[in-house]
Amino acid sequence: MSGLGWFLVAAVAEAQVPVLEISGANFRPMPLAVAAPQAQDPKAKVKAAEFDVTLLFDLSASGIFQVLDRKSFLADRNEGVTASSINFARWANVGADGLVKTELSSEGDLLRADLHFFTVGTGKEQFKLTHSTPERDVRKLAHILADGVYRGLTREPGPFQSHLAYVRKTAQGKEVYVSDWDGKNGQVMNSGGPNVLNVLPALLPDGSGVAFTTYRTGKPMIFVQRFGSPAAPLVKSDHMATGIAFSPDGKRIAYSLASAESTQIWVAQADGSGPKQLTDTPYFINTSPSWAPDGKRIAFVSNQGGSPQIYVMNTDGSGVRRLTFQGNYNQTPDWSPRGDLIAFTARDERRAFDLFTVNVDTGKITRLTQDQGDNEEPAFSPNGRLIIFSSGRTGTSRLFVMSSDGSNQLPLPMESGTYSTPDWGR
Amino acid sequence: MATAEAQIHPAVQRSLLVGYRLPLRRFLIGSVIGHVALFGAISAATYFQLGPRIDLNQQPIKASLVRLGKPPDPKLLPRIQPQQEAQKPPEPEPRKPEQPKAVAPTPEPKAVSIGPTPKKPPEQSPADRRKQLLTALNRTSRSTGSKTAQQIEEMEGQLDGDPNGDSATQEGERYYGLLKAQVQRNYDVSQTIPEQERLHLKARVIVLIGRTGEVLKVQLASSSGNTLFDGSVLAAVKKASPFAPPPDHLRDALQRRGIALEFRP
């Protein structure tokens, strides 16, 4: 029976057939085959490997794909990039539900990429992305296309063109770096001279620079440095200033000021003017502020209940509420840009540092890491789907990325070194 | 008499040697009635089985004592339990190739060529076919932990059955229940589908099932509008097949009109 005939019969009979309702789908990362890019000319061929490794890592870390190991299949190099030239049955046999094929070509000083995304089950091209960048920006080209794939499927912005700030320990002290989201292309910021500690970086929300805590004058101070400009003091105070956080709109800052007897949280305008004290608990420590995505609340750490715990308050200092009641050493909160969760570091009863999230509304705590060394300092991606954190699981402190539910933990492809306190911004 | 009793000396009145007129008859009658009533009540209770009924066909209940664990300290941070770890998405199994592998056997890693398709798939022998069906039957029975497909076959039409008996209906419901469970186990949907879209997705599939439980045809009767979701529900039916052979009274209907499966996330 022809397809149309069968369909008509089915339509007539449909009213009579029993109907079974099926729900409760198992949502799983899409098994994705990413074919090696096909270079169209010698200049593109030189850049193909770097493009390939960058795109592969982005898609692998995205949390929505399970990128298939290329060793599990041997791609036919002569297979084209159009739906009609692809043998989808063979891709289905290796377990792929999605297929990415890319062509790279040179256009003068530009490198052009044409990415095709196919749904293996239907054998159709779901979308095509084309972009060009200067040849030297081949990594950026891969990040742009990875974001395009992410958005093409989820309708959400991808995090792969965003930036990371972190601290790298060197022989000269601790220096602040700003890099691509995956830790590559790192630029060191003004260190203030040898043997100076620079810690706790925070990217400016407009992406124009970074603020950080520095010990260049002996006591901790907060400096800001925009790209192409020297570092300058941002918070002017006689007290010790640490741990800056920018409000999501970039108009205000929150930080801690420590005196001899207590540490309190302050807010000010983004240029440091108009400081205002928010917490007022003498003899206690209030620190590590993190803004809610709506800019109306701040999460922070306080020991006013006897041990360091996560609290939230309004940005005028009212409505202080303790959020965590489990564990006795909870710190470094980071409020998800999606608003629902706060990630934090906790030392558990085995004295291991691990990462958790707490639901802001319900207070439910979920563990993200376990039994893999010390894991600290979580930082949400701008879309709230991923978390970068530092982990000592390999012996030295390295940066890792995982999905916000703790799955798919991968080390960032950075050169060897000791890294800590990541901040993930635009 | 009352005058004579009244004249008895008090000391004599207390003597056990003196006979008295007591209400013995009334006492005896009351006692007999009471005992009869009690006996009757016990007999009635036994007759109407007010006590626990003992079912002689009751299967033995296996019980084992387990250690009552220490309750978790509410002040401690949660730990990831092994069961939770097991719930994480497993590595998807590569689908069973429809054609024979066209690669030389290499030890590690196992590679599948994405090359030209081999010309013709091999014919299935009757023995292979029987084995495939038996596998499907076993899968169905394992999935529910209830009666085996063989038992379902045996239950079709009892010699001493009642013409108005509804066992066929029950049997059909059981078959549909097994079919639904089998599809549901293979109902994997891509995480790439946007969350806001998931609320509105609905796809209907018509499946024609042959006499031996094989899927004769699966067709999308109503698309969800999302090709990924449509692909997932079609794949769920294909991965779940073959099903158990349908009961007699459903065979023709399932073969000609099929069954509609309505999928929501």
Interface residues (C-beta under 8 A of the other chain):
Chain A: W6 F7 A10 A11 A13 E14 Q16 V17 P18 V19 L20 E21 I22 S23 G24 A25 N26 F27 R28 P29 M30 P31 G63 I64 F65 Q66 D69 K71 S72 F73 L74 A75 D76 E79 N87 A89 R90 W91 A92 N93 V94 G95 D97 G98 T119 G121 T122 K124 Q126 L153 T154 R155 E156 F325 Q326 G327 N328 A346 D348 E349 D354 F356 I365 T366 R367 Q370 G406 S407
Chain B: P74 K75 L76 L77 P78 R79 I80 K88 P89 E91 P92 E93 P94 R95 P97 E98 Q99 V103 P109 K110 A111 V112 S113 I114 G115 P116 T117 Y176 L179 K180 V183 Q184 Y187 D188 V189 S190 Q191 T192 I193 P194 Q196 E197 R204 I206 K217 Q219 A221 T227 L228 D230 G231 S232 L234 A235 A236 A253 R256 R257 G258 I259 A260 L261 E262 F263 R264 P265
